[in-house]
Amino acid sequence: MSKESVIERWLELVDEDMSVAEDLFKTKHWLYTAFMCHQVLEKALKAYWVATRDDDPPYIHDHKRLAEGCGLYDKLTEEQRIFLTTIREMNIEARYREYKSRIAASLNETNTHQLLEQTKQMKQWILQRF
């Protein structure tokens, strides 16, 4: 598979996940909206990794490490760095019920909407770097 097709596939997944996040928000599924925001940025960073490096992105979910590995971390503002730390906590895919419950209890319409908007901004920022 060509590098361009790998990048294209990552970006298709970014768009799909963003759409799912928006749909989940509309139905008030705050926890899963936040998780999909996590996925959007992870996949956007992996697309950028493929676009700028000659190796495959690692099988990790840590946005900071991905951003560092592909050279974007040093270009982030302090606000963007803080957001990456915040959104990293929303990776609930394989977490224990207690962790999910704690994260779910911290989310509401207002702060989930803020996560969604910050995700859109960060996604756009990453895509503009291509």
N, C-alpha and C positions, 0 to 999 in steps of 0.2 A: 504494500500500500504506500502510495506516495506521501511525502510530508504534507503537501497541500490537502490531500484527502483526509489525513488524520486531523489536521487543524480544523477543517470543515466539519468533521464529525463532532469534535469537541464543542465547536460553536453551535451546532444544531442542538446538542444536549443542553448547552447554556440557555438557549432560547426556550426549549421545552420546559426546563426546570423553572425558568422565570415565569412562564405562563401558569404552571402548576402552583407556584407560590402565590401568584395573584388570585387564582381561583380559590385556593385554601383560605386566603385572607377574607375573601368575600363571604365564605361560609363559616367564618369565625373559628377556624382551626389554628389557633395561634402557635402552638408547639410545632406543628408540621409545616406551617408557613415559615417559621424560623429555620427549621431543618432544611427546607428547600432553598432558602437564601444561602445557607452554608454551602449547599451543593452547587449553586450558581457560581459562587466565587471560586470554589475549589476547581471547577471545570474551566472557568475562564483563565485561571492561573495556569492550569495544565496546558490549555491551548497556547497560551503565550510561551510557556516553556518549550513546547514543540517548535514554535515559530522561531525561537531565538537560540536554541541549543541543538546539538547533534545527537543527543541521547533522549531516551524516553523519560517522562516525569516519574518520580518515585511513587510507589503505592502508599502514600501517606495522605492524611486529611488535615494537616497543619498548614493553614494559610501562610503563616509567617515563614515557615521553612520553604514553602513553595516560592513565595515572593523573593526570599533571599537567594534561592537556587537559580532563579531566572533573572536576577538582577533588578527586580522592581522594588525591593524593600527600601533601598537607599533613596528612591525617588518619591516615596510616600510622605505625605504630611504627617505630623504627629496625630492629628485627628483620624486619619486613615489607619495608622498603626494601631491606635486604640480600638477602632472598629474591627480590625482583623482579630484582635484578641477577644473581643466580645462575640463575634460571630463564630469563632472556633468552638466556643462552649455549646453551640447549638447543634453539634454533631451528635445526634441521639440514636443513630442507626443501631448500634450494638450496646447501648447502655442499659444498666440495670433500672428496674422500675422506679426505685427511689430517686435516682438521678433525673429521670424523665419527669417525675412528679415535682421535684424541686424546680426544674427549669420551667415546667408548665405553670407553676404557681407564680413565677416571676413575670410572666407574660400577660399582657392585656391588649386591648385594641390599639391604644395609643402607642405603646412602645414597640408593638409588633409592626404597626404601620411605619414607624421610624426605621426599624430594621429593614423593612421592605424598600423604603425610599433610599436608604444608605446603600443597600445592595445594588439597586439600579444605578446609582451614581458611581459606585466603585466598579461595577461591571463596565459601564461606559468608559471610565477612566482607563481601565485595562485595555479595552478594545481600541481606544485611541492611540495606544502605544504600539500597535502592530505596524 
